[in-house]
Amino acid sequence: MRQFLIGVLLALAVALPVMLVAPPVMPADEDCKLIEDFGRARVGEFPAGWKPRKDEGKSIYAVQEEGGKHFLRAVSKGLGIQASREVKGWDLAAYPVLAWSWRPREFPKGSDERESDGNDSVLAVYLLVPHSRVTAEGRGEWRQEKVNVLQDYQRYFDVKDPPKPAGIAVLTDSDETKSSASGDYANFRICRE
């Protein structure tokens, strides 16, 4: 069973040519606060401040660097273990949007998020909230993503008051399909819009 999460799943299924480029530089944005860019993390290691759901997760996630930019690389071979990071002081009413960069590298073969025996994803990002009820594009290219997690949470759980976020989590998994999945995460921010 997945952790107590509200999922913002990126079920990616389209294969495009691999383009290995560094994560885009994020412009200064007064409406956003950086929560993780992996800039202080040691290359090749599981990032400090993050926690795997199980110890085996430390073998899936490692910080990498390209062109001076750091990012979290996930390489799953038949495993499905989340890694999470606490985000202290996140006021969801003031900063309802979660933004990040992502780059799919290898899609799990035969995956289909709609089926339990194929429920694998190359990249997924979650908002963590205490005691919640859980209710795609190209390979190799960096993408920017912004999701209003407050609106999603209120819509899926039919609540008006914002929850107090506990943090964020990532998941690259290939346990159901017994295949491989690989992708990169970068530039996590919380934003006003």
N, C-alpha and C positions, 0 to 999 in steps of 0.2 A: 504494500500500500504506500502510496506517495505521502510525503510529509504533509503537514497541515499547510497547504499552499493555495494561493489563487494563481492559476496558471496563466501565463502569457506565453503560449506555446508557439514556437516557430516550426511548424511541420513543413519542412522543405522537401520538394520533390523534383525540381527541374534541374537538369544537369547542363552546365555551360562550361566552356573551356576554362582551365585553371589560369588565373592571373594572380601571381604572387606580388602583391604590393603592400606597403606599410599602411597601417590604419590612418585614415585621414586625420589631419590636424583639426581639432575642434576650435572654431572661432570663439573669442571671448563672448560670453553670454551672461548678462546681468541677471537674467531670469532663471539661471541654472546654477546648481552647486555640484561640484565634482565630488563623487563619493568613492570612485576607484578608477585609476588609470594604469595601475601596475608599475608606475614609474619608479617607485622605490623598492620594488620587489627584485629578488635575485633571479637572474636568468637561469632557467633549467630547474627551478625548484617550485614546489607547491607554495602558493603565495601566503605570506604571513598575514594573520588576521582573518583568514578563511578557514572553514572547518568542513571536512568531508563527512557525509552521513555515515559512512563506514570507512575504516582505515584503508581499504583497497582503493578508495577514491583518490588517494594521494598519488597513485600511479597513473591516473587519467589526466589530471590537470597540472600543467607546468607553465610558468611564465617564459615567454620567448621575446625576442627583440628583432626588429627589421628596420633598417634606416633610422636608428636612434629611438624608435617608438617601441614601448613595451605593451604586451597583450597577453591574455591567458589562452593558451592552446589546450584543447581537449582532444584526446585520442582514446577512444573506447574500442576495446576488442572483446565483445561478448559480455560487457558489463553495463550496468545502469545505476550509477551512484552520483547523487547530487553533491555539490559543494556550495556552501553558503557563507555569507558575510553579514555581520550585524551592522546596521546603520542607525547609530544613536541620534536622537533628537530630530528625526524626520517627522515634520508636521505635514501630514497628508492633505489637510485642508489648504495649506499654503503652497505646497509643492506636490500637486496631484499627478504629475507626469514623470514617468521613468524613461530615460533615454539611454541608448547605448549603440555601439557599433558591433557588427558581426560579420563573419566571413565563413561560409560553409566550405569545407574542403573535400570530405568524402561522406556520401549519404549511405545510411544503413540499407543494405540490399533487401528488398521485399518489405520495407517498412510501410505501415499504413496506420496512422494514429487512430483511425476509427475502429480498428480491430485489436482485440486484446493480445492476440498472438503476433501482431506486427507493430505493437505500440512502442516504436523507437523513434528518436528524433536526433538529427545532427546537432541542433542547437535549440535550447529552450531557456527562457529566463522567467523567474517567478518573483512575485512580491510575497514576502513572508509576513504573516500576521498571526498572532497568538490565537489558537483555537478556531481557525477558520474552517469553512466547509469548501471543499474543492468543487467546484463545479467543472511568402516563399519565392525565394527567387533563384539567384544564380550561384553556382559553385565558384569559389576562388575570388570573388569580388567582395570588397568591403561595402557594407550597407549601413546606413544610419537608421535607427528606429526610435520612435517616440510613441509611448502608449500612455493614455490617461488612465492610470490604474485605479484612481478614485472612482471615476465614472464606471469602469468595468466592474469594480467590486460592488458598487451600489446597485448596478443593473443585475448582476448575477445572483446576489444574495438578498435583494429587495430590502436594503437598509438605507437610512438617510444619513446617519452620523458616520463620519470617517473612522476607520479603525486606527489603532496606533501601530504603525509598521514596526516589525522586528528586524527586517533586513531584506536582502535579496538572495536568490539562489540561482545556480546554473545547472543544467543537465545536458550532457551529451551521452546518449545511451544506445546500445546495440545488443542488449541482453535477450530480448524476445526473438530477434531474427538471427542470433548467433553469428553476426557479421561484424563489420567495423564501421565506425563513424568518427569523423574528425572535423573540428571547426575552431574558430577563434573568437574571443570576446574582448572588447576594449571600451574605454571611455564611458563608464557608467556615471550617470548624472541624475539628479532630481531637479525638476524644473517647475516653474509657475505655469507655463503654457507650453 
